[in-house]
Amino acid sequence: MVISDWPRLSLAHYQARARVAKVLAHPSRLMILDALAERERCVCELTELVAADQSTVSKHLALLKQAGLVADRRDGAKTYYRPTICCLKGLWECIETVLKENLRAQQAAMGE
């Protein structure tokens, strides 16, 4: 492959990808997405999960929603959230593979 073939996508597209990646770059948001993959949840359940107050969890959810990763629905006074995509399992598997490979490389470097 010749370097002149790059970039394949526009800068704006890479910037959009980076915005989604940035939203994913927080442990609480990853926990929230993992929990939502099981079932729809209200904010009150998620505050307990991430051990944060409702306003903090709501801010996390707003960022996830802006990135297009979750959707919400109102039911009386409660708001319930669900993922909008089904590909997160593949992302988590990819990340776990990277973590395992990094661990193997570190162990090899330590002579273990």
Backbone as JSON, one array per atom type, in Angstrom:
{
  "sequence": "MVISDWPRLSLAHYQARARVAKVLAHPSRLMILDALAERERCVCELTELVAADQSTVSKHLALLKQAGLVADRRDGAKTYYRPTICCLKGLWECIETVLKENLRAQQAAMGE",
  "N": [[0.84, -1.18, 0.0], [0.5, 2.19, -0.77], [1.41, 5.21, 0.77], [0.2, 7.49, -0.22], [-2.38, 6.77, -0.65], [-3.77, 7.4, 1.56], [-5.41, 9.97, 3.48], [-8.17, 7.73, 3.7], [-10.69, 8.45, 4.36], [-12.52, 11.49, 4.96], [-11.16, 14.31, 6.78], [-13.08, 15.35, 8.49], [-14.67, 13.11, 8.94], [-12.91, 11.45, 10.38], [-12.64, 13.1, 12.61], [-15.24, 12.96, 13.61], [-15.32, 10.26, 14.34], [-13.41, 10.35, 16.37], [-14.75, 11.91, 18.25], [-16.78, 10.17, 19.12], [-15.16, 8.13, 20.17], [-13.97, 9.56, 22.24], [-16.15, 10.0, 23.95], [-16.52, 7.41, 24.78], [-14.35, 7.07, 26.39], [-14.39, 6.9, 29.26], [-14.59, 5.43, 32.42], [-17.06, 5.23, 33.9], [-19.01, 5.69, 31.94], [-18.55, 3.5, 30.3], [-19.29, 1.44, 32.06], [-22.0, 2.05, 32.31], [-22.92, 1.64, 29.66], [-22.4, -1.09, 29.44], [-24.18, -2.11, 31.35], [-26.6, -1.3, 30.23], [-26.66, -2.88, 28.01], [-27.66, -5.24, 28.9], [-30.32, -4.72, 29.67], [-32.95, -2.26, 29.41], [-32.66, 0.64, 31.44], [-33.38, 2.79, 34.25], [-32.4, 6.12, 35.29], [-32.05, 6.16, 38.06], [-31.29, 3.53, 38.71], [-28.83, 3.43, 37.45], [-27.33, 5.34, 38.79], [-26.79, 4.11, 41.18], [-25.27, 1.98, 40.27], [-22.86, 3.19, 39.24], [-22.07, 4.58, 41.4], [-22.5, 7.37, 41.76], [-23.88, 10.71, 41.88], [-27.2, 11.71, 40.79], [-27.14, 13.88, 38.98], [-24.57, 13.75, 37.89], [-24.6, 11.24, 36.63], [-26.64, 11.73, 34.81], [-25.37, 13.63, 33.2], [-23.37, 12.02, 32.04], [-25.04, 10.28, 30.6], [-26.23, 12.09, 28.86], [-24.05, 12.79, 27.23], [-23.53, 10.29, 26.08], [-25.89, 9.99, 24.69], [-25.79, 12.19, 22.91], [-23.7, 11.32, 21.34], [-24.91, 9.33, 20.0], [-25.13, 6.8, 21.04], [-26.92, 5.92, 22.96], [-30.47, 5.86, 23.62], [-33.44, 7.42, 24.88], [-36.47, 7.1, 26.85], [-39.43, 8.44, 28.2], [-41.28, 7.66, 31.09], [-43.7, 8.48, 32.88], [-42.44, 10.04, 35.69], [-39.96, 9.02, 35.42], [-37.0, 8.39, 33.45], [-35.96, 6.2, 31.02], [-33.21, 4.38, 29.7], [-31.6, 2.99, 26.82], [-29.4, 1.07, 24.73], [-28.51, 2.19, 21.44], [-27.28, 0.8, 19.53], [-26.01, -2.4, 18.51], [-23.49, -3.39, 18.44], [-21.64, -3.22, 20.47], [-20.72, -5.4, 21.99], [-18.84, -6.64, 20.36], [-16.93, -4.61, 20.31], [-16.14, -4.55, 23.01], [-15.01, -7.11, 23.17], [-12.86, -6.81, 21.43], [-11.35, -4.86, 22.81], [-10.75, -6.31, 25.14], [-9.12, -8.27, 24.03], [-6.93, -6.73, 23.23], [-6.06, -5.87, 25.78], [-5.29, -8.34, 26.91], [-3.23, -9.11, 25.16], [-1.43, -7.02, 25.62], [-0.81, -7.54, 28.29], [0.43, -10.06, 28.03], [2.69, -9.27, 26.56], [3.95, -7.59, 28.42], [4.47, -9.41, 30.47], [6.23, -11.1, 29.13], [8.32, -9.34, 28.72], [9.15, -9.06, 31.3], [10.2, -11.48, 31.77], [8.59, -13.53, 32.58]],
  "CA": [[0.0, 0.0, 0.0], [1.22, 3.45, -0.88], [0.91, 6.21, 1.73], [-0.64, 8.48, -0.9], [-3.77, 6.3, -0.6], [-4.37, 7.86, 2.8], [-6.46, 9.32, 4.24], [-9.26, 7.17, 2.91], [-11.89, 9.2, 4.73], [-12.26, 12.92, 5.15], [-10.77, 14.72, 8.13], [-14.31, 15.49, 9.28], [-15.1, 11.77, 9.34], [-12.02, 11.03, 11.47], [-12.99, 13.9, 13.77], [-16.48, 12.39, 14.15], [-14.92, 9.03, 15.02], [-12.71, 10.73, 17.59], [-15.75, 12.37, 19.23], [-17.41, 8.98, 19.71], [-14.14, 7.48, 21.0], [-13.79, 10.38, 23.45], [-17.27, 9.72, 24.84], [-16.31, 6.07, 25.34], [-13.13, 7.07, 27.2], [-14.64, 7.15, 30.68], [-15.04, 4.17, 33.03], [-18.48, 5.24, 34.26], [-19.82, 5.54, 30.72], [-18.42, 2.1, 29.88], [-20.14, 0.66, 32.96], [-23.39, 2.33, 31.94], [-23.21, 0.94, 28.41], [-22.41, -2.52, 29.72], [-25.44, -2.39, 32.05], [-27.71, -1.1, 29.3], [-26.66, -3.99, 27.06], [-28.49, -6.29, 29.49], [-31.72, -4.29, 29.6], [-33.25, -0.84, 29.6], [-32.56, 1.02, 32.85], [-33.66, 4.19, 34.59], [-31.25, 6.83, 35.85], [-31.87, 5.77, 39.47], [-30.5, 2.28, 38.74], [-27.47, 3.7, 36.97], [-26.59, 6.09, 39.81], [-26.33, 3.1, 42.12], [-24.23, 1.21, 39.59], [-21.59, 3.9, 39.11], [-21.82, 5.25, 42.68], [-22.43, 8.81, 41.52], [-25.18, 11.34, 42.05], [-28.04, 11.7, 39.6], [-26.73, 14.89, 38.0], [-23.37, 13.25, 37.21], [-25.02, 10.16, 35.73], [-27.38, 12.38, 33.73], [-24.39, 14.23, 32.28], [-22.8, 10.91, 31.27], [-26.06, 9.82, 29.66], [-26.4, 13.12, 27.82], [-22.94, 12.63, 26.3], [-23.77, 9.05, 25.33], [-27.01, 10.26, 23.77], [-25.29, 13.07, 21.85], [-22.83, 10.51, 20.47], [-25.74, 8.38, 19.29], [-24.94, 5.47, 21.61], [-28.1, 5.53, 23.74], [-31.72, 6.6, 23.42], [-34.22, 7.42, 26.12], [-37.92, 7.23, 26.78], [-40.02, 8.88, 29.47], [-42.41, 6.91, 31.62], [-44.04, 9.26, 34.07], [-41.34, 10.86, 36.18], [-38.68, 8.34, 35.17], [-36.48, 8.28, 32.11], [-35.28, 4.92, 30.81], [-32.2, 4.43, 28.65], [-31.26, 1.75, 26.15], [-28.4, 1.31, 23.68], [-29.07, 2.34, 20.08], [-26.49, -0.05, 18.65], [-25.82, -3.75, 19.05], [-22.13, -3.82, 18.14], [-20.74, -2.98, 21.59], [-20.11, -6.65, 22.41], [-17.64, -6.79, 19.54], [-15.96, -3.61, 20.77], [-15.6, -5.01, 24.29], [-14.14, -8.26, 22.88], [-11.64, -6.26, 20.84], [-10.59, -4.22, 23.89], [-10.23, -7.38, 26.0], [-8.0, -8.89, 23.3], [-5.8, -5.8, 23.35], [-5.58, -5.93, 27.16], [-4.6, -9.62, 27.1], [-1.97, -9.05, 24.4], [-0.54, -6.12, 26.35], [-0.37, -8.26, 29.49], [1.42, -11.06, 27.58], [3.93, -8.58, 26.19], [4.58, -7.12, 29.66], [4.99, -10.6, 31.15], [7.39, -11.54, 28.37], [9.4, -8.38, 29.0], [9.6, -9.3, 32.68], [10.76, -12.81, 31.82], [7.65, -14.42, 33.26]],
  "C": [[0.88, 1.24, 0.0], [0.57, 4.46, 0.07], [-0.01, 7.22, 1.06], [-2.11, 8.05, -0.95], [-4.51, 6.83, 0.63], [-4.51, 9.35, 2.81], [-7.58, 8.83, 3.33], [-10.56, 7.93, 3.17], [-11.52, 10.66, 4.91], [-11.83, 13.18, 6.59], [-12.0, 14.83, 9.02], [-14.82, 14.13, 9.77], [-14.22, 11.25, 10.48], [-12.3, 11.82, 12.75], [-14.28, 13.38, 14.42], [-16.18, 11.08, 14.89], [-14.26, 9.35, 16.37], [-13.69, 11.21, 18.66], [-16.44, 11.19, 19.9], [-16.41, 8.27, 20.63], [-13.93, 8.24, 22.31], [-14.93, 10.13, 24.45], [-17.09, 8.36, 25.5], [-15.15, 6.03, 26.34], [-13.37, 7.47, 28.65], [-15.19, 5.88, 31.31], [-16.52, 4.13, 33.4], [-19.37, 5.04, 33.04], [-19.72, 4.12, 30.18], [-19.27, 1.19, 30.75], [-21.61, 0.83, 32.6], [-23.77, 1.57, 30.67], [-23.28, -0.56, 28.61], [-23.73, -2.92, 30.4], [-26.64, -2.28, 31.11], [-27.78, -2.22, 28.26], [-27.52, -5.14, 27.57], [-29.97, -5.97, 29.36], [-31.8, -2.78, 29.77], [-33.21, -0.53, 31.09], [-32.9, 2.49, 33.05], [-32.41, 4.8, 35.23], [-30.99, 6.38, 37.29], [-31.08, 4.47, 39.6], [-29.04, 2.54, 38.39], [-26.66, 4.49, 37.99], [-26.02, 5.12, 40.84], [-25.16, 2.31, 41.53], [-22.88, 1.92, 39.6], [-21.22, 4.68, 40.37], [-21.58, 6.75, 42.48], [-23.82, 9.4, 41.69], [-25.92, 11.42, 40.71], [-27.59, 12.71, 38.55], [-25.49, 14.43, 37.23], [-23.74, 12.17, 36.2], [-25.8, 10.75, 34.55], [-26.46, 13.03, 32.72], [-23.73, 13.15, 31.42], [-23.79, 10.44, 30.2], [-26.29, 10.82, 28.54], [-25.28, 13.02, 26.78], [-23.11, 11.38, 25.45], [-24.89, 9.24, 24.3], [-26.57, 11.14, 22.61], [-24.43, 12.3, 20.85], [-23.62, 9.47, 19.7], [-25.64, 6.95, 19.82], [-26.12, 4.99, 22.44], [-29.29, 6.4, 23.32], [-32.49, 6.53, 24.73], [-35.71, 7.44, 25.83], [-38.42, 7.6, 28.18], [-41.18, 7.96, 29.81], [-42.77, 7.56, 32.95], [-42.87, 10.15, 34.45], [-39.97, 10.26, 35.87], [-38.31, 8.37, 33.7], [-35.68, 6.99, 32.03], [-34.36, 5.02, 29.6], [-31.94, 3.03, 28.11], [-30.2, 2.05, 25.09], [-29.09, 1.42, 22.32], [-28.36, 1.43, 19.09], [-26.29, -1.41, 19.31], [-24.39, -4.24, 18.88], [-21.15, -3.65, 19.3], [-20.04, -4.24, 22.06], [-18.82, -6.89, 21.64], [-16.54, -5.82, 19.95], [-15.31, -4.07, 22.06], [-14.65, -6.19, 24.06], [-12.82, -7.8, 22.3], [-10.76, -5.63, 21.92], [-9.98, -5.27, 24.81], [-9.05, -8.09, 25.34], [-6.76, -8.02, 23.39], [-5.21, -5.87, 24.75], [-4.79, -7.21, 27.41], [-3.26, -9.63, 26.38], [-0.96, -8.15, 25.09], [0.03, -6.8, 27.59], [0.69, -9.32, 29.12], [2.75, -10.41, 27.24], [4.68, -8.09, 27.43], [5.18, -8.29, 30.43], [6.23, -11.12, 30.44], [8.59, -10.64, 28.64], [9.98, -8.57, 30.39], [10.22, -10.69, 32.85], [9.86, -13.81, 32.52], [7.08, -15.44, 32.3]]
}
